[in-house]
Amino acid sequence: MAASQKLYPRATVKKIVKAHSKRNVSKNVDVLIFLDYALFLQTLMKEATINAKQVGERGISGKSVKKVTEMSLAKFKG
């Protein structure tokens, strides 16, 4: 992927976040949101993998992801 190609419209993301939170947002809020999202997904998959191994599944299933979703969401609640 070229360095100059944009992945998403930064201004649109900032407007959505500002409208949703009704607060001013920092200059790089979209980057911070993406990093938090990536960290959440990484944690979710790690917990789902652990859960799947404990149950004896060969791989990660939707069932194992659903079981750990609430716990993972609680960790990231701000």
N, C-alpha and C positions, 0 to 999 in steps of 0.2 A: 504494500500500500504506500502510495506516495506521501511524503511528509506534508505536502501542502493540501492534501485532501482532508476535508472536515468530516468527522464522524457523525456529528450532530450539530444542530444550530444552538450555539451557546446562549445567545440572547433569548431565544425562546424558552430554554430550560430555566434561565434566571427569572423570566417573567412569570412562568408557571409557579415556581417556588415562592416568589415574592407574593403572588396573589393568594397562594394557599396558606402561607404563614402570616400574611399581613404584617411583615416586618421588612426592614431593609436587609439586603443580602450582600455578602462580601464579593469582591472581584472574582475570586476563583471558586465560588460555591458549587458550580457544576462539576468541577474536578473533584472536590471533596465528596460530593454525593456519589459520583462514580466509584471512587475508591472505597467508600463505605459499603456500597452495593457489592463490589467485588469481594471485599472481606467477608461480608455476610454469606455470599454464595460459597466461598471457600470453607467457612465454618460449617455451613449447612451440609455440604458434601462430606466433610470429615466426620461429622456426627452421624450422618446417615450410613457411612461406611462402617463405622464402629458398631452401630445398631444392627446392620445387616450381618456382620460377622458373629455377633453375639447370638442372633437368632439362628444362624446356620445357613444363611442364603449364600449363593455363589457370587452374586453381584448386587448392586444397589437397585432397589425397586421403588416404585412410587409409594408403596406401603411404608418402607423404612424412612423415606423422606418425610412423609406426613407425620410419622411418630415423633420426629425430632424438630419439626418446624416450630412448634410453640416454644420449645426451650431455646432454640436459636434466636427467635424473634425477641424473647425476653432479654437476652444478652445485649441486643442492639437497640433496645428501647431507650430513647433519650429524653 
